[in-house]
Amino acid sequence: MKTKSVLFLLTPLCLLYLFLACNKNNEQAASIDPDTRLIQDAKNYFLKEVLPDKLTQNPIVERNNRLPLGKIANWRMANVQDLRWGKTVVVPLNLPNTYTTTDMGGTKQSLNGTSFLVVYSDKNKVKQADVVLLFPDKNSKKDAFSGTIIVEDWDGAIKSGYKYENGREYNVVTTVIDKRKRNVTTEQTCITTDWYNCVKVGSYPTDCHYNYSTTQCTSGGNTGGGGGGCNCWPAPLDPETVTISKEELLESFDQRANQLNLPACARNIFNKLLAIRTGEFATIIDNFTGQIATFSWTLVIGDAGRKTNANTNNLPYRESVISTFDERYLKAATDLSIARTMLHEGIHAWLVNAFKSDAEKAKLDYPKLFEEFVAGKTDLNEAHHNEIVRSFINDIAHNLELFGRASGYVLNSQYYADMAWGGLQTTRYFMRLPQADQDRINAILEAEQTASSVEQSDGTTVSPKGKRACN
């Protein structure tokens, strides 16, 4: 009887508690303002629908042969605006190191502040996500945009284009031009834009790498739609305000099932490489940071095997390509050596992902690699190494030099070129180098790998230039 009395007493108390808890939750939900809710819904849609888990093909290549933009959505600055689609969530994009020109490389403009992710509901109440790229001309004003606009999806497929001139809106057709077929247009109704990857490190001159061009040509008369003063598009922002922190940069790398399971000292090196990336390595990292869903790369610490700094699995059925960095190596090596190894393993990961994502295109891009492996003349790892020498060794050297500059080292370019041979000493290309060059390169690599001086056969001593990173 006593137990029943207690239960009888507790039951209404529990119901009262549940009632109050529900009311509290409802009050909290009601306290969220409509704009905040729209932004939350837009972010959830973006992460779950716009960044799918898997893609069966490479949309960049098959749709317009355009190199991917390394876009990072800055959700900290997300806001709601009334635009041509109605209530629209506008998210400023950060495009690290991406610049454009319309005067053959003369004046380079950053896309930070003029590029946006817009999430809205179309006339059928279906959510859409577009990337809007604004290219204001000299006549553009804060309340009257003048220039051209590209609208594309997140994967880089161009959906539409517009030109604003003298308060009138015109449709434009945008064509992507491969850098090998670049021609200056003489059409008065066309504007050619050149796209660059530019990196500025310290007091060194800005380093720019030309990627490709786009030509925008007016098609027909004006649309009769929104003039320059219409509230159709997001207003340009000050580029300096659209900044990405180191944490957000790493988060963008993790967004596509990439993982960075490394100690803080190694993460700092990788983060610096992300910030100064250029050339082919920039394209590689941009694919890992959100352009192609099937491209993913996991970096872990572990046992890479005897006398191996790191290794990358080449199993196409794995969800993510895994690079294992040897724990003993990380504790012994300099930051320059670790950065070089990360660049090297990143290219291995790229090649594995490229063949997994679109084997036919990869065969066209790297025919010698495919021929060597299929012919059975060499194993896949050696075939990769041969391709790295043919296609990537200069990019490794250049990115490593930018890393060195950013770390405060003042070294000549030859030192970084020598380091770029790390892991490639068994290739036939290395074996063809003069013996004196081979000896010098091996000594430099060993000195940086062990953070200690190495005596050569001729009695000279090579000392490491980098500093031990993970004591």
C-alpha positions as CSV (number, residue, x, y, z in Angstrom):
1,M,0.0,0.0,0.0
2,K,2.8,2.3,0.8
3,T,4.4,1.8,-2.7
4,K,1.0,2.5,-4.4
5,S,0.7,5.7,-2.4
6,V,4.1,6.9,-3.4
7,L,3.4,6.1,-7.1
8,F,0.1,7.9,-6.9
9,L,1.8,10.9,-5.5
10,L,4.7,10.9,-8.1
11,T,2.6,10.4,-11.2
12,P,1.0,14.0,-11.2
13,L,4.5,15.4,-10.3
14,C,6.0,13.7,-13.3
15,L,3.2,14.9,-15.5
16,L,3.7,18.4,-14.2
17,Y,7.5,18.2,-14.9
18,L,6.9,17.0,-18.4
19,F,4.4,19.8,-19.0
20,L,6.7,22.5,-17.8
21,A,9.7,21.0,-19.8
22,C,7.6,21.0,-23.0
23,N,6.5,24.5,-22.4
24,K,10.1,25.6,-21.9
25,N,11.2,23.9,-25.1
26,N,8.3,25.5,-27.0
27,E,9.2,28.9,-25.5
28,Q,12.9,28.4,-26.6
29,A,11.9,27.4,-30.1
30,A,9.5,30.4,-30.3
31,S,12.3,32.8,-29.1
32,I,14.4,32.0,-32.2
33,D,13.8,34.8,-34.7
34,P,12.7,33.9,-38.2
35,D,16.0,35.0,-39.8
36,T,18.1,32.8,-37.5
37,R,15.8,29.9,-38.3
38,L,16.2,30.5,-42.0
39,I,20.0,30.5,-41.7
40,Q,19.9,27.3,-39.6
41,D,17.7,25.6,-42.2
42,A,19.9,26.8,-45.1
43,K,23.1,25.5,-43.4
44,N,21.5,22.1,-42.7
45,Y,20.3,21.9,-46.4
46,F,23.8,22.9,-47.6
47,L,25.6,20.3,-45.5
48,K,23.1,17.5,-46.2
49,E,22.0,18.1,-49.7
50,V,24.5,20.3,-51.5
51,L,27.5,18.4,-50.2
52,P,26.4,14.9,-50.9
53,D,28.3,11.8,-49.6
54,K,29.1,10.4,-53.0
55,L,29.2,11.4,-56.6
56,T,29.7,9.0,-59.5
57,Q,31.3,11.5,-61.8
58,N,33.4,14.6,-61.8
59,P,31.0,17.5,-62.7
60,I,33.7,20.1,-63.1
61,V,35.3,18.1,-66.0
62,E,32.3,16.8,-67.7
63,R,30.2,20.0,-67.7
64,N,32.7,22.8,-68.4
65,N,36.3,21.6,-68.0
66,R,36.8,24.3,-65.4
67,L,39.3,24.1,-62.6
68,P,37.5,24.1,-59.2
69,L,37.3,27.1,-57.0
70,G,38.4,26.5,-53.5
71,K,35.3,28.0,-51.9
72,I,34.7,28.2,-48.1
73,A,31.3,29.3,-46.9
74,N,31.6,31.8,-44.1
75,W,28.5,31.0,-42.1
76,R,29.6,33.4,-39.3
77,M,28.6,36.2,-41.7
78,A,25.4,34.6,-43.0
79,N,22.4,36.9,-43.2
80,V,18.9,37.1,-44.7
81,Q,18.2,39.5,-47.6
82,D,15.2,40.3,-49.9
83,L,16.6,39.5,-53.4
84,R,15.3,38.5,-56.8
85,W,14.3,35.1,-55.3
86,G,12.5,36.6,-52.3
87,K,13.8,35.8,-48.8
88,T,17.3,34.6,-49.4
89,V,20.0,33.4,-47.0
90,V,23.3,35.1,-48.2
91,V,26.6,33.5,-47.1
92,P,29.8,35.3,-48.0
93,L,32.4,33.0,-49.6
94,N,36.1,33.1,-49.0
95,L,38.1,32.0,-52.0
96,P,41.7,31.8,-50.7
97,N,44.2,33.2,-53.2
98,T,41.7,33.3,-56.2
99,Y,42.1,36.5,-58.3
100,T,40.7,37.6,-61.7
101,T,41.7,40.2,-64.3
102,T,40.1,41.7,-67.4
103,D,43.3,43.4,-68.7
104,M,45.6,40.4,-69.5
105,G,46.9,40.0,-65.9
106,G,47.4,43.7,-65.2
107,T,45.1,44.5,-62.3
108,K,44.2,41.4,-60.2
109,Q,41.0,41.5,-58.2
110,S,40.2,39.2,-55.3
111,L,36.8,37.5,-55.3
112,N,36.5,37.9,-51.5
113,G,33.7,40.3,-50.9
114,T,32.1,39.7,-54.3
115,S,31.3,36.0,-54.1
116,F,28.3,34.5,-52.2
117,L,26.4,31.3,-51.6
118,V,22.7,32.1,-51.8
119,V,20.1,29.6,-50.5
120,Y,16.4,30.2,-51.3
121,S,13.1,28.5,-52.2
122,D,12.1,28.6,-55.9
123,K,8.6,29.2,-57.2
124,N,7.8,25.5,-56.4
125,K,8.9,25.9,-52.8
126,V,12.0,23.8,-53.5
127,K,15.2,24.8,-51.8
128,Q,18.1,25.9,-54.1
129,A,21.7,26.8,-53.5
130,D,23.6,28.9,-56.0
131,V,27.0,30.6,-56.1
132,V,26.9,34.2,-57.2
133,L,30.1,35.8,-58.5
134,L,30.0,39.6,-59.0
135,F,32.5,41.3,-61.2
136,P,32.0,45.1,-60.7
137,D,33.5,47.4,-63.3
138,K,34.8,51.0,-62.8
139,N,31.2,52.4,-63.1
140,S,29.8,50.3,-60.3
141,K,28.4,52.0,-57.2
142,K,27.1,50.8,-53.9
143,D,23.5,51.4,-54.9
144,A,23.8,50.8,-58.6
145,F,25.8,47.7,-59.7
146,S,27.6,47.8,-63.0
147,G,29.5,44.9,-64.4
148,T,28.9,41.2,-65.0
149,I,27.6,38.4,-62.8
150,I,28.1,34.6,-63.0
151,V,25.6,32.2,-61.3
152,E,26.7,28.6,-60.9
153,D,26.0,25.6,-58.7
154,W,28.4,24.6,-56.0
155,D,30.1,22.1,-58.2
156,G,31.1,24.8,-60.7
157,A,28.5,24.3,-63.5
158,I,27.6,27.7,-64.8
159,K,23.8,28.3,-64.7
160,S,23.4,31.8,-66.0
161,G,25.1,35.1,-66.5
162,Y,24.2,38.8,-66.5
163,K,25.6,42.1,-67.5
164,Y,24.6,45.4,-66.0
165,E,25.3,48.6,-68.0
166,N,23.7,52.0,-67.8
167,G,20.9,50.7,-65.5
168,R,20.0,47.9,-67.9
169,E,20.2,44.1,-67.5
170,Y,21.4,41.8,-70.3
171,N,21.7,38.0,-70.4
172,V,25.3,36.9,-71.2
173,V,26.7,33.5,-72.3
174,T,29.7,32.4,-70.3
175,T,32.3,30.2,-72.0
176,V,35.3,28.6,-70.2
177,I,38.5,28.7,-72.1
178,D,41.3,26.3,-71.4
179,K,44.6,28.1,-70.7
180,R,46.2,26.4,-73.7
181,K,43.6,28.0,-76.0
182,R,43.6,31.5,-74.6
183,N,42.9,34.2,-77.2
184,V,42.1,37.9,-76.8
185,T,38.5,38.5,-77.9
186,T,37.9,41.4,-80.3
187,E,34.1,41.3,-79.9
188,Q,32.8,44.5,-78.4
189,T,30.0,42.6,-76.6
190,C,32.4,40.2,-74.9
191,I,34.5,40.4,-71.8
192,T,37.4,38.0,-71.2
193,T,38.3,37.3,-67.5
194,D,41.5,35.5,-66.6
195,W,41.6,33.5,-63.4
196,Y,44.7,33.2,-61.2
197,N,45.9,31.6,-58.0
198,C,48.0,34.2,-56.2
199,V,50.0,33.9,-52.9
200,K,51.6,36.7,-50.9
201,V,54.1,35.7,-48.3
202,G,55.8,38.3,-46.1
203,S,57.8,40.9,-48.1
204,Y,58.2,38.7,-51.1
205,P,56.6,39.6,-54.4
206,T,53.1,38.2,-55.0
207,D,53.4,34.8,-56.8
208,C,50.6,34.2,-59.3
209,H,49.7,31.0,-61.3
210,Y,47.4,31.4,-64.3
211,N,44.6,28.8,-64.4
212,Y,42.1,29.5,-67.1
213,S,39.8,32.2,-68.6
214,T,36.1,32.8,-69.1
215,T,34.5,34.9,-71.8
216,Q,31.1,36.5,-71.2
217,C,29.3,37.7,-74.3
218,T,26.0,39.5,-74.4
219,S,23.2,37.5,-76.0
220,G,20.4,39.6,-77.5
221,G,18.9,42.8,-76.1
222,N,18.3,43.7,-72.5
223,T,16.0,41.5,-70.5
224,G,13.9,44.4,-69.4
225,G,14.6,43.2,-65.9
226,G,16.2,44.9,-62.8
227,G,18.3,47.9,-63.6
228,G,21.5,48.7,-61.8
229,G,19.5,50.0,-58.9
230,C,17.4,46.9,-58.3
231,N,17.8,44.9,-55.1
232,C,18.5,41.7,-57.1
233,W,21.9,40.6,-55.9
234,P,24.0,40.7,-52.7
235,A,25.9,43.9,-52.3
236,P,29.7,43.7,-52.6
237,L,31.5,43.7,-49.3
238,D,35.0,44.9,-48.2
239,P,37.3,42.0,-49.0
240,E,39.1,42.5,-45.7
241,T,35.9,41.7,-43.8
242,V,35.5,38.3,-45.4
243,T,38.2,36.5,-43.5
244,I,38.6,32.9,-42.6
245,S,40.4,31.8,-39.4
246,K,42.8,28.9,-39.2
247,E,40.2,26.8,-37.5
248,E,37.6,27.5,-40.2
249,L,40.2,26.7,-42.9
250,L,40.8,23.3,-41.3
251,E,37.1,22.8,-40.8
252,S,36.6,23.3,-44.6
253,F,39.1,20.5,-45.2
254,D,37.3,18.2,-42.7
255,Q,33.9,19.0,-44.4
256,R,34.2,16.3,-47.0
257,A,35.0,13.4,-44.7
258,N,38.6,14.4,-44.7
259,Q,40.3,13.9,-41.3
260,L,43.4,15.4,-39.8
261,N,44.3,13.0,-37.0
262,L,47.7,14.5,-36.3
263,P,49.4,16.1,-33.3
264,A,49.1,19.9,-33.1
265,C,52.6,20.5,-34.3
266,A,51.9,18.6,-37.6
267,R,48.5,20.2,-37.9
268,N,50.1,23.7,-37.8
269,I,52.4,22.7,-40.7
270,F,49.4,21.4,-42.7
271,N,47.4,24.5,-41.9
272,K,50.2,26.7,-43.2
273,L,50.4,24.7,-46.4
274,L,46.6,25.2,-46.9
275,A,47.0,28.9,-46.5
276,I,49.8,29.4,-49.1
277,R,48.9,26.7,-51.6
278,T,49.4,27.5,-55.3
279,G,49.7,25.8,-58.7
280,E,48.6,22.1,-59.1
281,F,48.8,21.6,-55.3
282,A,46.2,24.3,-54.9
283,T,43.9,22.4,-57.3
284,I,44.5,19.2,-55.4
285,I,43.6,20.8,-52.0
286,D,40.6,22.6,-53.4
287,N,39.2,19.3,-54.5
288,F,39.6,18.0,-51.0
289,T,37.9,21.1,-49.5
290,G,34.5,20.8,-51.0
291,Q,34.5,20.6,-54.8
292,I,34.2,16.8,-55.5
293,A,32.4,14.7,-52.9
294,T,34.3,11.5,-53.8
295,F,37.6,13.1,-53.1
296,S,38.6,12.6,-49.5
297,W,41.9,12.3,-47.7
298,T,42.6,11.1,-44.1
299,L,45.9,12.0,-42.4
300,V,46.8,9.9,-39.4
301,I,49.8,9.3,-37.1
302,G,51.0,5.7,-36.7
303,D,53.6,3.2,-37.8
304,A,54.4,3.8,-41.5
305,G,56.9,1.0,-41.7
306,R,60.6,0.6,-41.4
307,K,62.6,3.5,-42.8
308,T,59.4,5.1,-44.2
309,N,58.4,8.7,-43.4
310,A,54.8,8.1,-44.5
311,N,52.7,5.9,-46.7
312,T,49.4,6.4,-48.6
313,N,47.1,3.4,-49.3
314,N,46.1,2.9,-52.9
315,L,43.0,0.9,-52.3
316,P,40.2,2.3,-54.5
317,Y,37.4,0.7,-52.4
318,R,38.3,2.6,-49.3
319,E,35.9,5.6,-48.5
320,S,38.9,7.8,-47.8
321,V,42.5,7.6,-49.0
322,I,44.6,7.3,-45.8
323,S,48.1,8.7,-45.4
324,T,49.9,7.4,-42.3
325,F,52.8,9.6,-41.0
326,D,55.3,7.7,-38.9
327,E,55.3,8.8,-35.3
328,R,59.1,8.4,-35.0
329,Y,59.6,10.5,-38.1
330,L,57.4,13.3,-36.9
331,K,59.3,13.5,-33.6
332,A,62.7,13.7,-35.4
333,A,62.1,15.7,-38.6
334,T,62.2,19.4,-39.3
335,D,59.2,21.4,-40.3
336,L,60.6,21.6,-43.8
337,S,60.8,17.8,-44.1
338,I,57.3,17.3,-42.7
339,A,55.9,19.9,-45.1
340,R,57.6,18.2,-48.0
341,T,56.2,14.8,-47.0
342,M,52.7,16.2,-46.7
343,L,53.0,17.6,-50.2
344,H,54.3,14.3,-51.5
345,E,51.6,12.2,-49.8
346,G,48.9,14.7,-50.9
347,I,49.8,14.0,-54.5
348,H,49.6,10.2,-53.9
349,A,46.1,10.8,-52.4
350,W,45.1,12.9,-55.4
351,L,46.1,10.3,-57.9
352,V,44.3,7.5,-56.1
353,N,41.2,9.7,-55.8
354,A,41.4,10.8,-59.4
355,F,41.3,7.2,-60.7
356,K,38.6,6.2,-58.3
357,S,36.4,9.2,-59.2
358,D,36.8,9.2,-63.0
359,A,39.1,6.5,-64.3
360,E,38.6,7.4,-68.0
361,K,39.6,11.0,-67.4
362,A,42.5,10.1,-65.2
363,K,43.8,7.8,-68.0
364,L,43.8,10.8,-70.3
365,D,45.4,13.1,-67.8
366,Y,48.1,10.6,-66.7
367,P,48.6,8.2,-69.7
368,K,52.1,7.2,-68.8
369,L,51.2,6.3,-65.3
370,F,48.4,4.1,-66.6
371,E,50.6,2.5,-69.2
372,E,53.4,1.7,-66.8
373,F,51.1,0.1,-64.3
374,V,49.0,-1.8,-66.8
375,A,52.1,-3.0,-68.6
376,G,53.2,-4.5,-65.3
377,K,56.6,-2.9,-65.6
378,T,56.4,-1.3,-62.2
379,D,54.2,-1.4,-59.1
380,L,51.6,1.3,-58.5
381,N,53.7,3.1,-55.9
382,E,56.6,3.4,-58.3
383,A,54.3,4.4,-61.1
384,H,53.0,7.2,-58.9
385,H,56.5,8.3,-58.2
386,N,57.4,8.5,-61.9
387,E,54.3,10.6,-62.4
388,I,55.1,12.9,-59.5
389,V,58.5,13.6,-61.2
390,R,56.8,14.2,-64.6
391,S,53.9,16.3,-63.4
392,F,54.3,17.6,-59.9
393,I,57.9,17.9,-58.7
394,N,58.1,21.6,-59.6
395,D,54.9,22.3,-57.7
396,I,56.2,20.5,-54.6
397,A,59.4,22.7,-54.8
398,H,57.4,25.9,-55.3
399,N,54.9,25.2,-52.5
400,L,57.7,24.2,-50.2
401,E,59.5,27.4,-50.9
402,L,56.4,29.4,-50.1
403,F,56.1,27.5,-46.9
404,G,59.7,28.2,-46.1
405,R,59.2,31.9,-46.7
406,A,56.1,31.9,-44.5
407,S,58.2,30.2,-41.8
408,G,60.9,32.9,-41.9
409,Y,63.6,30.9,-43.8
410,V,65.7,32.7,-46.4
411,L,67.0,29.9,-48.7
412,N,67.6,29.8,-52.4
413,S,65.2,28.0,-54.7
414,Q,67.7,25.2,-55.4
415,Y,67.4,24.0,-51.8
416,Y,63.7,23.5,-52.2
417,A,64.1,21.9,-55.6
418,D,66.5,19.4,-54.1
419,M,64.1,18.6,-51.2
420,A,61.3,18.0,-53.7
421,W,63.1,14.8,-54.7
422,G,62.3,13.3,-51.3
423,G,60.7,9.8,-51.8
424,L,61.6,9.8,-55.5
425,Q,65.2,8.7,-55.3
426,T,64.4,5.2,-56.7
427,T,62.9,6.6,-59.9
428,R,64.8,6.3,-63.2
429,Y,64.7,10.1,-63.4
430,F,66.6,10.5,-60.2
431,M,69.1,7.9,-61.2
432,R,69.9,9.9,-64.4
433,L,71.1,12.9,-62.3
434,P,74.8,13.4,-62.0
435,Q,76.3,11.6,-59.0
436,A,77.3,14.8,-57.3
437,D,73.6,16.1,-57.5
438,Q,72.3,12.8,-56.1
439,D,74.8,13.0,-53.2
440,R,73.9,16.6,-52.4
441,I,70.1,15.9,-52.6
442,N,70.4,12.8,-50.4
443,A,72.4,14.6,-47.8
444,I,69.9,17.5,-47.6
445,L,67.0,15.1,-47.3
446,E,68.7,13.1,-44.5
447,A,69.7,16.3,-42.6
448,E,66.1,17.6,-42.7
449,Q,64.6,14.2,-41.9
450,T,66.8,13.8,-38.8
451,A,67.2,17.5,-37.9
452,S,70.9,16.8,-37.6
453,S,74.1,17.5,-39.7
454,V,75.2,14.9,-42.3
455,E,78.8,14.5,-43.4
456,Q,79.2,13.8,-47.1
457,S,81.8,11.5,-48.7
458,D,83.9,14.5,-49.8
459,G,84.2,15.7,-46.2
460,T,81.7,18.6,-46.4
461,T,78.9,18.8,-43.9
462,V,75.2,19.5,-44.7
463,S,73.2,21.1,-41.8
464,P,69.4,21.2,-41.7
465,K,67.9,24.6,-42.4
466,G,64.5,23.9,-40.9
467,K,63.7,23.5,-37.2
468,R,62.5,20.3,-35.4
469,A,58.7,20.7,-35.2
470,C,57.4,18.0,-32.8
471,N,59.8,17.7,-29.9
